[in-house]
Amino acid sequence: MDSRSAGDFDRQLGEQVRLRRLEIGMSQERLAQLLGVTFQQVQKYEKGVNRIAASRLFDIAAALDVPVNRFFEALAGATPFSVNCERPKGADELLRLYGAIPSVSVRRRVIDLVRVMAAESE
């Protein structure tokens, strides 16, 4: 395998970019426009097909209004053998709908509600 080829870590990083984009309700087309690339390139970044260069990650973070380290927080302690990209059924829809809520205060209340529900199920 070519050492420059995208791997599990790149797929997980792309997933973090995708999650943030959905969180704020931004389309792939809009992100592509902000980055000056095609939406297909954004798809490749998000799927981990193409690796994201450091300078491009900086641009993506600026476009998504987050610090660069946000994309790595979920990857802390990850190894090539521990990265798992699977999400529960319905997670994509939940994230898309969450991103469509215009009110910051309502989004905070949704997070609080989900946090309470998750704690009760443990």
Secondary structure, 3 states (H helix, E strand, C coil): CCCCCCCHHHHHHHHHHHHHHHHCCCCHHHHHHHHCCCHHHHHHHHHCCCCCCHHHHHHHHHHCCCCCCHHHHCCCCCCCCCCCCCCCCCHHHHHHHHHCCCCHHHHHHHHHHHHHHHHHHC
